[in-house]
Amino acid sequence: MSFIAGVVAVCSLKKRNKIIFREIPLPEDLVQDLGKVFAAEFTGDQVALLWSVSRSTAWRHQKHVISVASITGPQANPKGLPHAYGIHAIASSVPLHMLQRWLGHADMKTTAIYAQAVGPEERQIAARMW
């Protein structure tokens, strides 16, 4: 993972035989906070490698964050975090093609699942029209 001007570039762990990066924009305050945590500043064209971990180590870290954040229920798993991100992005009017790129989906059908929100998320999305 590295930062360039408010964008995090993540090397995909899903594509085992290919090196594929996807870029995800981040708010400037989060970039600054990460800079403090990792004792580095991410400004301008500077690239900083934060960590290099295996898929199983990443899952272990995510499970720890879920536990510390006291997240419970069916979303309390490593797949629940990107799902919540996807639902929030749709509720915030992020276009599907951008969300597809940020989540690293090869097929738009996978991303379109997030547009099928139900419950409070569905009402929040519908409220944008009212």
N, CA, C and O atoms as a GROMACS GRO file, in nm:
protein
  520
    1MET      N    1   0.085  -0.116   0.000
    1MET     CA    2   0.000   0.000   0.000
    1MET      C    3   0.090   0.123   0.000
    1MET      O    4   0.189   0.128   0.073
    2SER      N    5   0.057   0.220  -0.080
    2SER     CA    6   0.135   0.344  -0.082
    2SER      C    7   0.042   0.461  -0.107
    2SER      O    8  -0.070   0.444  -0.155
    3PHE      N    9   0.089   0.581  -0.073
    3PHE     CA   10   0.009   0.701  -0.090
    3PHE      C   11   0.074   0.795  -0.191
    3PHE      O   12   0.196   0.814  -0.188
    4ILE      N   13  -0.006   0.852  -0.278
    4ILE     CA   14   0.039   0.957  -0.368
    4ILE      C   15  -0.072   1.061  -0.370
    4ILE      O   16  -0.181   1.034  -0.420
    5ALA      N   17  -0.046   1.179  -0.316
    5ALA     CA   18  -0.140   1.292  -0.321
    5ALA      C   19  -0.283   1.253  -0.287
    5ALA      O   20  -0.375   1.280  -0.364
    6GLY      N   21  -0.304   1.191  -0.170
    6GLY     CA   22  -0.438   1.161  -0.125
    6GLY      C   23  -0.502   1.038  -0.186
    6GLY      O   24  -0.622   1.019  -0.174
    7VAL      N   25  -0.424   0.956  -0.252
    7VAL     CA   26  -0.475   0.833  -0.312
    7VAL      C   27  -0.392   0.717  -0.256
    7VAL      O   28  -0.270   0.723  -0.253
    8VAL      N   29  -0.461   0.612  -0.212
    8VAL     CA   30  -0.389   0.493  -0.168
    8VAL      C   31  -0.388   0.395  -0.284
    8VAL      O   32  -0.492   0.369  -0.344
    9ALA      N   33  -0.272   0.341  -0.314
    9ALA     CA   34  -0.258   0.240  -0.419
    9ALA      C   35  -0.241   0.105  -0.350
    9ALA      O   36  -0.144   0.083  -0.277
   10VAL      N   37  -0.336   0.016  -0.374
   10VAL     CA   38  -0.337  -0.114  -0.308
   10VAL      C   39  -0.305  -0.222  -0.410
   10VAL      O   40  -0.368  -0.230  -0.515
   11CYS      N   41  -0.207  -0.305  -0.378
   11CYS     CA   42  -0.174  -0.418  -0.463
   11CYS      C   43  -0.274  -0.529  -0.434
   11CYS      O   44  -0.290  -0.570  -0.319
   12SER      N   45  -0.341  -0.577  -0.536
   12SER     CA   46  -0.444  -0.678  -0.519
   12SER      C   47  -0.383  -0.811  -0.479
   12SER      O   48  -0.286  -0.857  -0.539
   13LEU      N   49  -0.441  -0.871  -0.375
   13LEU     CA   50  -0.398  -1.004  -0.332
   13LEU      C   51  -0.478  -1.113  -0.401
   13LEU      O   52  -0.445  -1.231  -0.390
   14LYS      N   53  -0.585  -1.074  -0.472
   14LYS     CA   54  -0.672  -1.173  -0.537
   14LYS      C   55  -0.612  -1.226  -0.667
   14LYS      O   56  -0.634  -1.342  -0.703
   15LYS      N   57  -0.537  -1.143  -0.736
   15LYS     CA   58  -0.481  -1.182  -0.866
   15LYS      C   59  -0.344  -1.245  -0.843
   15LYS      O   60  -0.242  -1.177  -0.847
   16ARG      N   61  -0.344  -1.372  -0.819
   16ARG     CA   62  -0.223  -1.440  -0.776
   16ARG      C   63  -0.107  -1.435  -0.877
   16ARG      O   64   0.009  -1.427  -0.836
   17ASN      N   65  -0.136  -1.438  -1.004
   17ASN     CA   66  -0.029  -1.441  -1.104
   17ASN      C   67  -0.004  -1.307  -1.171
   17ASN      O   68   0.078  -1.297  -1.262
   18LYS      N   69  -0.076  -1.203  -1.126
   18LYS     CA   70  -0.060  -1.071  -1.185
   18LYS      C   71  -0.036  -0.970  -1.074
   18LYS      O   72  -0.087  -0.984  -0.963
   19ILE      N   73   0.042  -0.868  -1.107
   19ILE     CA   74   0.059  -0.757  -1.014
   19ILE      C   75  -0.034  -0.647  -1.062
   19ILE      O   76  -0.009  -0.583  -1.164
   20ILE      N   77  -0.142  -0.626  -0.985
   20ILE     CA   78  -0.243  -0.528  -1.021
   20ILE      C   79  -0.263  -0.435  -0.903
   20ILE      O   80  -0.284  -0.479  -0.790
   21PHE      N   81  -0.255  -0.305  -0.929
   21PHE     CA   82  -0.280  -0.205  -0.827
   21PHE      C   83  -0.413  -0.137  -0.855
   21PHE      O   84  -0.450  -0.116  -0.971
   22ARG      N   85  -0.484  -0.103  -0.750
   22ARG     CA   86  -0.602  -0.020  -0.766
   22ARG      C   87  -0.586   0.101  -0.675
   22ARG      O   88  -0.535   0.090  -0.563
   23GLU      N   89  -0.628   0.215  -0.725
   23GLU     CA   90  -0.612   0.340  -0.652
   23GLU      C   91  -0.745   0.382  -0.590
   23GLU      O   92  -0.849   0.382  -0.656
   24ILE      N   93  -0.739   0.417  -0.462
   24ILE     CA   94  -0.858   0.456  -0.388
   24ILE      C   95  -0.831   0.594  -0.327
   24ILE      O   96  -0.736   0.610  -0.251
   25PRO      N   97  -0.915   0.694  -0.359
   25PRO     CA   98  -0.895   0.827  -0.301
   25PRO      C   99  -0.928   0.828  -0.152
   25PRO      O  100  -1.021   0.761  -0.107
   26LEU      N  101  -0.849   0.905  -0.078
   26LEU     CA  102  -0.870   0.917   0.066
   26LEU      C  103  -0.883   1.064   0.105
   26LEU      O  104  -0.825   1.151   0.039
   27PRO      N  105  -0.958   1.093   0.211
   27PRO     CA  106  -0.965   1.231   0.259
   27PRO      C  107  -0.828   1.274   0.314
   27PRO      O  108  -0.754   1.193   0.370
   28GLU      N  109  -0.796   1.400   0.295
   28GLU     CA  110  -0.665   1.452   0.336
   28GLU      C  111  -0.638   1.431   0.485
   28GLU      O  112  -0.525   1.403   0.523
   29ASP      N  113  -0.742   1.444   0.570
   29ASP     CA  114  -0.719   1.426   0.713
   29ASP      C  115  -0.683   1.281   0.747
   29ASP      O  116  -0.605   1.258   0.840
   30LEU      N  117  -0.738   1.185   0.672
   30LEU     CA  118  -0.700   1.045   0.694
   30LEU      C  119  -0.555   1.021   0.652
   30LEU      O  120  -0.482   0.948   0.719
   31VAL      N  121  -0.514   1.081   0.541
   31VAL     CA  122  -0.374   1.069   0.496
   31VAL      C  123  -0.281   1.124   0.603
   31VAL      O  124  -0.177   1.065   0.633
   32GLN      N  125  -0.318   1.239   0.660
   32GLN     CA  126  -0.235   1.298   0.766
   32GLN      C  127  -0.231   1.208   0.890
   32GLN      O  128  -0.125   1.190   0.950
   33ASP      N  129  -0.346   1.152   0.928
   33ASP     CA  130  -0.349   1.062   1.044
   33ASP      C  131  -0.262   0.939   1.020
   33ASP      O  132  -0.189   0.896   1.109
   34LEU      N  133  -0.271   0.883   0.901
   34LEU     CA  134  -0.187   0.766   0.869
   34LEU      C  135  -0.041   0.805   0.871
   34LEU      O  136   0.044   0.726   0.913
   35GLY      N  137  -0.011   0.926   0.826
   35GLY     CA  138   0.127   0.974   0.832
   35GLY      C  139   0.178   0.980   0.975
   35GLY      O  140   0.294   0.946   1.001
   36LYS      N  141   0.093   1.022   1.067
   36LYS     CA  142   0.133   1.027   1.208
   36LYS      C  143   0.154   0.887   1.263
   36LYS      O  144   0.251   0.861   1.334
   37VAL      N  145   0.062   0.796   1.231
   37VAL     CA  146   0.071   0.658   1.281
   37VAL      C  147   0.198   0.591   1.230
   37VAL      O  148   0.266   0.520   1.304
   38PHE      N  149   0.230   0.613   1.104
   38PHE     CA  150   0.345   0.545   1.044
   38PHE      C  151   0.470   0.631   1.043
   38PHE      O  152   0.568   0.598   0.976
   39ALA      N  153   0.466   0.744   1.118
   39ALA     CA  154   0.582   0.833   1.131
   39ALA      C  155   0.638   0.874   0.996
   39ALA      O  156   0.760   0.876   0.976
   40ALA      N  157   0.550   0.908   0.904
   40ALA     CA  158   0.592   0.956   0.773
   40ALA      C  159   0.490   1.057   0.727
   40ALA      O  160   0.375   1.056   0.772
   41GLU      N  161   0.530   1.145   0.637
   41GLU     CA  162   0.436   1.240   0.579
   41GLU      C  163   0.414   1.204   0.434
   41GLU      O  164   0.509   1.177   0.360
   42PHE      N  165   0.289   1.204   0.393
   42PHE     CA  166   0.252   1.170   0.258
   42PHE      C  167   0.200   1.295   0.190
   42PHE      O  168   0.081   1.326   0.198
   43THR      N  169   0.287   1.366   0.123
   43THR     CA  170   0.247   1.488   0.055
   43THR      C  171   0.305   1.488  -0.085
   43THR      O  172   0.407   1.424  -0.112
   44GLY      N  173   0.240   1.561  -0.174
   44GLY     CA  174   0.291   1.576  -0.309
   44GLY      C  175   0.307   1.444  -0.380
   44GLY      O  176   0.215   1.362  -0.382
   45ASP      N  177   0.423   1.424  -0.440
   45ASP     CA  178   0.450   1.303  -0.519
   45ASP      C  179   0.516   1.193  -0.438
   45ASP      O  180   0.552   1.089  -0.493
   46GLN      N  181   0.532   1.214  -0.308
   46GLN     CA  182   0.600   1.116  -0.225
   46GLN      C  183   0.524   0.984  -0.220
   46GLN      O  184   0.402   0.982  -0.205
   47VAL      N  185   0.596   0.876  -0.234
   47VAL     CA  186   0.537   0.742  -0.224
   47VAL      C  187   0.597   0.676  -0.101
   47VAL      O  188   0.719   0.676  -0.083
   48ALA      N  189   0.513   0.620  -0.018
   48ALA     CA  190   0.560   0.554   0.103
   48ALA      C  191   0.493   0.418   0.114
   48ALA      O  192   0.370   0.409   0.110
   49LEU      N  193   0.572   0.315   0.126
   49LEU     CA  194   0.519   0.180   0.145
   49LEU      C  195   0.484   0.164   0.292
   49LEU      O  196   0.570   0.181   0.379
   50LEU      N  197   0.358   0.132   0.321
   50LEU     CA  198   0.316   0.118   0.460
   50LEU      C  199   0.347  -0.021   0.514
   50LEU      O  200   0.410  -0.035   0.619
   51TRP      N  201   0.303  -0.123   0.442
   51TRP     CA  202   0.330  -0.259   0.486
   51TRP      C  203   0.309  -0.354   0.370
   51TRP      O  204   0.242  -0.322   0.271
   52SER      N  205   0.367  -0.468   0.383
   52SER     CA  206   0.348  -0.574   0.285
   52SER      C  207   0.311  -0.699   0.364
   52SER      O  208   0.392  -0.752   0.439
   53VAL      N  209   0.188  -0.744   0.345
   53VAL     CA  210   0.140  -0.858   0.422
   53VAL      C  211   0.074  -0.960   0.331
   53VAL      O  212   0.032  -0.928   0.219
   54SER      N  213   0.066  -1.080   0.379
   54SER     CA  214  -0.004  -1.185   0.305
   54SER      C  215  -0.154  -1.170   0.327
   54SER      O  216  -0.198  -1.095   0.413
   55ARG      N  217  -0.230  -1.243   0.249
   55ARG     CA  218  -0.375  -1.238   0.261
   55ARG      C  219  -0.421  -1.284   0.401
   55ARG      O  220  -0.509  -1.221   0.460
   56SER      N  221  -0.362  -1.391   0.452
   56SER     CA  222  -0.404  -1.440   0.584
   56SER      C  223  -0.369  -1.341   0.695
   56SER      O  224  -0.445  -1.326   0.791
   57THR      N  225  -0.256  -1.273   0.683
   57THR     CA  226  -0.219  -1.172   0.782
   57THR      C  227  -0.315  -1.053   0.775
   57THR      O  228  -0.354  -0.998   0.878
   58ALA      N  229  -0.353  -1.013   0.654
   58ALA     CA  230  -0.448  -0.903   0.638
   58ALA      C  231  -0.582  -0.939   0.702
   58ALA      O  232  -0.642  -0.855   0.769
   59TRP      N  233  -0.628  -1.062   0.683
   59TRP     CA  234  -0.754  -1.106   0.746
   59TRP      C  235  -0.742  -1.103   0.898
   59TRP      O  236  -0.835  -1.062   0.967
   60ARG      N  237  -0.628  -1.145   0.950
   60ARG     CA  238  -0.607  -1.144   1.095
   60ARG      C  239  -0.614  -1.001   1.148
   60ARG      O  240  -0.675  -0.976   1.252
   61HIS      N  241  -0.551  -0.906   1.078
   61HIS     CA  242  -0.556  -0.765   1.117
   61HIS      C  243  -0.699  -0.713   1.113
   61HIS      O  244  -0.742  -0.643   1.205
   62GLN      N  245  -0.774  -0.747   1.008
   62GLN     CA  246  -0.913  -0.702   0.996
   62GLN      C  247  -0.997  -0.758   1.110
   62GLN      O  248  -1.078  -0.686   1.168
   63LYS      N  249  -0.979  -0.884   1.143
   63LYS     CA  250  -1.055  -0.944   1.253
   63LYS      C  251  -1.025  -0.874   1.384
   63LYS      O  252  -1.114  -0.856   1.468
   64HIS      N  253  -0.899  -0.836   1.404
   64HIS     CA  254  -0.861  -0.764   1.525
   64HIS      C  255  -0.931  -0.628   1.530
   64HIS      O  256  -0.984  -0.589   1.634
   65VAL      N  257  -0.931  -0.555   1.418
   65VAL     CA  258  -0.996  -0.423   1.413
   65VAL      C  259  -1.145  -0.438   1.441
   65VAL      O  260  -1.203  -0.358   1.514
   66ILE      N  261  -1.208  -0.540   1.384
   66ILE     CA  262  -1.351  -0.566   1.407
   66ILE      C  263  -1.376  -0.590   1.556
   66ILE      O  264  -1.474  -0.539   1.611
   67SER      N  265  -1.291  -0.665   1.620
   67SER     CA  266  -1.305  -0.694   1.762
   67SER      C  267  -1.289  -0.568   1.845
   67SER      O  268  -1.370  -0.541   1.934
   68VAL      N  269  -1.186  -0.490   1.818
   68VAL     CA  270  -1.160  -0.367   1.893
   68VAL      C  271  -1.274  -0.267   1.874
   68VAL      O  272  -1.310  -0.194   1.966
   69ALA      N  273  -1.330  -0.263   1.752
   69ALA     CA  274  -1.440  -0.170   1.722
   69ALA      C  275  -1.574  -0.220   1.774
   69ALA      O  276  -1.675  -0.152   1.760
   70SER      N  277  -1.576  -0.338   1.833
   70SER     CA  278  -1.699  -0.399   1.887
   70SER      C  279  -1.808  -0.413   1.782
   70SER      O  280  -1.926  -0.393   1.811
   71ILE      N  281  -1.769  -0.447   1.660
   71ILE     CA  282  -1.865  -0.471   1.553
   71ILE      C  283  -1.919  -0.613   1.571
   71ILE      O  284  -1.842  -0.708   1.584
   72THR      N  285  -2.052  -0.626   1.572
   72THR     CA  286  -2.113  -0.757   1.593
   72THR      C  287  -2.212  -0.786   1.481
   72THR      O  288  -2.243  -0.699   1.399
   73GLY      N  289  -2.261  -0.907   1.481
   73GLY     CA  290  -2.361  -0.946   1.382
   73GLY      C  291  -2.298  -1.004   1.257
   73GLY      O  292  -2.177  -1.032   1.254
   74PRO      N  293  -2.379  -1.024   1.153
   74PRO     CA  294  -2.329  -1.088   1.032
   74PRO      C  295  -2.222  -1.007   0.960
   74PRO      O  296  -2.143  -1.064   0.884
   75GLN      N  297  -2.217  -0.876   0.982
   75GLN     CA  298  -2.116  -0.793   0.918
   75GLN      C  299  -1.981  -0.798   0.990
   75GLN      O  300  -1.884  -0.738   0.944
   76ALA      N  301  -1.974  -0.869   1.102
   76ALA     CA  302  -1.852  -0.876   1.181
   76ALA      C  303  -1.756  -0.980   1.124
   76ALA      O  304  -1.720  -1.076   1.193
   77ASN      N  305  -1.718  -0.962   1.001
   77ASN     CA  306  -1.619  -1.048   0.937
   77ASN      C  307  -1.543  -0.964   0.836
   77ASN      O  308  -1.590  -0.857   0.798
   78PRO      N  309  -1.427  -1.010   0.791
   78PRO     CA  310  -1.348  -0.929   0.698
   78PRO      C  311  -1.422  -0.890   0.570
   78PRO      O  312  -1.391  -0.785   0.513
   79LYS      N  313  -1.516  -0.968   0.523
   79LYS     CA  314  -1.591  -0.930   0.404
   79LYS      C  315  -1.695  -0.823   0.436
   79LYS      O  316  -1.740  -0.752   0.346
   80GLY      N  317  -1.733  -0.810   0.562
   80GLY     CA  318  -1.831  -0.711   0.603
   80GLY      C  319  -1.780  -0.569   0.589
   80GLY      O  320  -1.859  -0.478   0.562
   81LEU      N  321  -1.649  -0.548   0.608
   81LEU     CA  322  -1.593  -0.413   0.599
   81LEU      C  323  -1.603  -0.357   0.458
   81LEU      O  324  -1.653  -0.245   0.441
   82PRO      N  325  -1.557  -0.429   0.354
   82PRO     CA  326  -1.575  -0.373   0.220
   82PRO      C  327  -1.722  -0.364   0.179
   82PRO      O  328  -1.758  -0.276   0.101
   83HIS      N  329  -1.806  -0.453   0.231
   83HIS     CA  330  -1.949  -0.445   0.199
   83HIS      C  331  -2.007  -0.316   0.257
   83HIS      O  332  -2.083  -0.246   0.189
   84ALA      N  333  -1.973  -0.284   0.381
   84ALA     CA  334  -2.021  -0.160   0.443
   84ALA      C  335  -1.968  -0.039   0.365
   84ALA      O  336  -2.040   0.059   0.347
   85TYR      N  337  -1.844  -0.047   0.321
   85TYR     CA  338  -1.785   0.061   0.240
   85TYR      C  339  -1.863   0.077   0.110
   85TYR      O  340  -1.893   0.189   0.069
   86GLY      N  341  -1.897  -0.034   0.045
   86GLY     CA  342  -1.971  -0.030  -0.081
   86GLY      C  343  -2.110   0.029  -0.063
   86GLY      O  344  -2.153   0.112  -0.143
   87ILE      N  345  -2.180  -0.014   0.041
   87ILE     CA  346  -2.314   0.039   0.068
   87ILE      C  347  -2.306   0.188   0.097
   87ILE      O  348  -2.388   0.266   0.047
   88HIS      N  349  -2.208   0.229   0.177
   88HIS     CA  350  -2.193   0.372   0.208
   88HIS      C  351  -2.160   0.452   0.082
   88HIS      O  352  -2.210   0.563   0.065
   89ALA      N  353  -2.078   0.396  -0.004
   89ALA     CA  354  -2.043   0.466  -0.129
   89ALA      C  355  -2.166   0.486  -0.216
   89ALA      O  356  -2.186   0.593  -0.272
   90ILE      N  357  -2.248   0.382  -0.228
   90ILE     CA  358  -2.371   0.393  -0.308
   90ILE      C  359  -2.465   0.497  -0.245
   90ILE      O  360  -2.523   0.579  -0.316
   91ALA      N  361  -2.479   0.493  -0.113
   91ALA     CA  362  -2.564   0.589  -0.043
   91ALA      C  363  -2.511   0.732  -0.058
   91ALA      O  364  -2.586   0.828  -0.044
   92SER      N  365  -2.382   0.745  -0.086
   92SER     CA  366  -2.320   0.877  -0.104
   92SER      C  367  -2.311   0.918  -0.250
   92SER      O  368  -2.241   1.012  -0.285
   93SER      N  369  -2.384   0.846  -0.335
   93SER     CA  370  -2.392   0.877  -0.479
   93SER      C  371  -2.263   0.854  -0.558
   93SER      O  372  -2.241   0.919  -0.660
   94VAL      N  373  -2.178   0.764  -0.511
   94VAL     CA  374  -2.059   0.729  -0.589
   94VAL      C  375  -2.103   0.645  -0.707
   94VAL      O  376  -2.174   0.547  -0.689
   95PRO      N  377  -2.064   0.681  -0.829
   95PRO     CA  378  -2.102   0.602  -0.946
   95PRO      C  379  -2.050   0.458  -0.938
   95PRO      O  380  -1.941   0.433  -0.886
   96LEU      N  381  -2.129   0.365  -0.989
   96LEU     CA  382  -2.092   0.223  -0.982
   96LEU      C  383  -1.957   0.195  -1.046
   96LEU      O  384  -1.880   0.114  -0.993
   97HIS      N  385  -1.925   0.260  -1.159
   97HIS     CA  386  -1.798   0.230  -1.226
   97HIS      C  387  -1.678   0.271  -1.139
   97HIS      O  388  -1.574   0.207  -1.144
   98MET      N  389  -1.693   0.378  -1.060
   98MET     CA  390  -1.584   0.418  -0.970
   98MET      C  391  -1.573   0.320  -0.854
   98MET      O  392  -1.463   0.279  -0.816
   99LEU      N  393  -1.687   0.282  -0.797
   99LEU     CA  394  -1.687   0.186  -0.688
   99LEU      C  395  -1.628   0.053  -0.733
   99LEU      O  396  -1.555  -0.012  -0.659
  100GLN      N  397  -1.660   0.013  -0.855
  100GLN     CA  398  -1.604  -0.111  -0.911
  100GLN      C  399  -1.452  -0.104  -0.911
  100GLN      O  400  -1.385  -0.200  -0.873
  101ARG      N  401  -1.398   0.008  -0.954
  101ARG     CA  402  -1.252   0.023  -0.959
  101ARG      C  403  -1.193   0.024  -0.819
  101ARG      O  404  -1.090  -0.040  -0.795
  102TRP      N  405  -1.257   0.095  -0.726
  102TRP     CA  406  -1.204   0.104  -0.590
  102TRP      C  407  -1.206  -0.030  -0.518
  102TRP      O  408  -1.114  -0.061  -0.442
  103LEU      N  409  -1.311  -0.109  -0.542
  103LEU     CA  410  -1.321  -0.240  -0.476
  103LEU      C  411  -1.245  -0.349  -0.550
  103LEU      O  412  -1.226  -0.458  -0.497
  104GLY      N  413  -1.201  -0.320  -0.671
  104GLY     CA  414  -1.123  -0.417  -0.747
  104GLY      C  415  -1.205  -0.527  -0.810
  104GLY      O  416  -1.154  -0.637  -0.832
  105HIS      N  417  -1.332  -0.500  -0.839
  105HIS     CA  418  -1.418  -0.601  -0.902
  105HIS      C  419  -1.392  -0.608  -1.051
  105HIS      O  420  -1.386  -0.505  -1.118
  106ALA      N  421  -1.376  -0.728  -1.103
  106ALA     CA  422  -1.357  -0.746  -1.247
  106ALA      C  423  -1.490  -0.731  -1.321
  106ALA      O  424  -1.492  -0.688  -1.436
  107ASP      N  425  -1.598  -0.767  -1.257
  107ASP     CA  426  -1.730  -0.768  -1.322
  107ASP      C  427  -1.823  -0.667  -1.255
  107ASP      O  428  -1.836  -0.666  -1.133
  108MET      N  429  -1.887  -0.584  -1.336
  108MET     CA  430  -1.980  -0.484  -1.284
  108MET      C  431  -2.096  -0.548  -1.209
  108MET      O  432  -2.154  -0.486  -1.120
  109LYS      N  433  -2.131  -0.673  -1.244
  109LYS     CA  434  -2.240  -0.742  -1.175
  109LYS      C  435  -2.211  -0.758  -1.025
  109LYS      O  436  -2.301  -0.751  -0.942
  110THR      N  437  -2.084  -0.779  -0.993
  110THR     CA  438  -2.045  -0.792  -0.853
  110THR      C  439  -2.067  -0.660  -0.780
  110THR      O  440  -2.118  -0.658  -0.668
  111THR      N  441  -2.027  -0.552  -0.843
  111THR     CA  442  -2.043  -0.420  -0.782
  111THR      C  443  -2.190  -0.381  -0.771
  111THR      O  444  -2.231  -0.317  -0.674
  112ALA      N  445  -2.270  -0.420  -0.868
  112ALA     CA  446  -2.412  -0.384  -0.870
  112ALA      C  447  -2.488  -0.440  -0.750
  112ALA      O  448  -2.596  -0.392  -0.717
  113ILE      N  449  -2.433  -0.541  -0.686
  113ILE     CA  450  -2.495  -0.598  -0.566
  113ILE      C  451  -2.514  -0.490  -0.460
  113ILE      O  452  -2.613  -0.491  -0.388
  114TYR      N  453  -2.420  -0.397  -0.451
  114TYR     CA  454  -2.428  -0.291  -0.350
  114TYR      C  455  -2.543  -0.195  -0.378
  114TYR      O  456  -2.591  -0.128  -0.286
  115ALA      N  457  -2.587  -0.188  -0.501
  115ALA     CA  458  -2.700  -0.102  -0.535
  115ALA      C  459  -2.833  -0.166  -0.494
  115ALA      O  460  -2.937  -0.100  -0.501
  116GLN      N  461  -2.830  -0.291  -0.452
  116GLN     CA  462  -2.950  -0.362  -0.409
  116GLN      C  463  -2.964  -0.357  -0.257
  116GLN      O  464  -2.998  -0.457  -0.193
  117ALA      N  465  -2.937  -0.240  -0.201
  117ALA     CA  466  -2.943  -0.223  -0.056
  117ALA      C  467  -3.087  -0.238  -0.007
  117ALA      O  468  -3.182  -0.211  -0.080
  118VAL      N  469  -3.101  -0.282   0.117
  118VAL     CA  470  -3.234  -0.295   0.178
  118VAL      C  471  -3.231  -0.230   0.316
  118VAL      O  472  -3.124  -0.198   0.367
  119GLY      N  473  -3.348  -0.211   0.374
  119GLY     CA  474  -3.358  -0.155   0.509
  119GLY      C  475  -3.319  -0.009   0.513
  119GLY      O  476  -3.353   0.067   0.423
  120PRO      N  477  -3.248   0.031   0.618
  120PRO     CA  478  -3.211   0.173   0.634
  120PRO      C  479  -3.130   0.227   0.516
  120PRO      O  480  -3.146   0.342   0.476
  121GLU      N  481  -3.042   0.143   0.460
  121GLU     CA  482  -2.961   0.188   0.347
  121GLU      C  483  -3.049   0.220   0.227
  121GLU      O  484  -3.027   0.320   0.158
  122GLU      N  485  -3.149   0.136   0.203
  122GLU     CA  486  -3.240   0.160   0.090
  122GLU      C  487  -3.315   0.291   0.109
  122GLU      O  488  -3.330   0.369   0.014
  123ARG      N  489  -3.362   0.316   0.229
  123ARG     CA  490  -3.434   0.440   0.256
  123ARG      C  491  -3.343   0.562   0.240
  123ARG      O  492  -3.386   0.666   0.190
  124GLN      N  493  -3.218   0.549   0.283
  124GLN     CA  494  -3.123   0.659   0.269
  124GLN      C  495  -3.098   0.691   0.122
  124GLN      O  496  -3.091   0.807   0.083
  125ILE      N  497  -3.083   0.588   0.040
  125ILE     CA  498  -3.061   0.608  -0.104
  125ILE      C  499  -3.185   0.672  -0.166
  125ILE      O  500  -3.174   0.766  -0.245
  126ALA      N  501  -3.302   0.621  -0.131
  126ALA     CA  502  -3.427   0.677  -0.185
  126ALA      C  503  -3.447   0.821  -0.142
  126ALA      O  504  -3.504   0.901  -0.216
  127ALA      N  505  -3.402   0.856  -0.022
  127ALA     CA  506  -3.419   0.993   0.029
  127ALA      C  507  -3.347   1.096  -0.056
  127ALA      O  508  -3.383   1.214  -0.053
  128ARG      N  509  -3.248   1.054  -0.132
  128ARG     CA  510  -3.178   1.149  -0.220
  128ARG      C  511  -3.272   1.203  -0.327
  128ARG      O  512  -3.250   1.312  -0.380
  129MET      N  513  -3.377   1.127  -0.361
  129MET     CA  514  -3.472   1.170  -0.464
  129MET      C  515  -3.580   1.261  -0.407
  129MET      O  516  -3.640   1.339  -0.480
  130TRP      N  517  -3.605   1.252  -0.278
  130TRP     CA  518  -3.717   1.323  -0.218
  130TRP      C  519  -3.682   1.465  -0.203
  130TRP      O  520  -3.762   1.544  -0.154
   0.00000   0.00000   0.00000
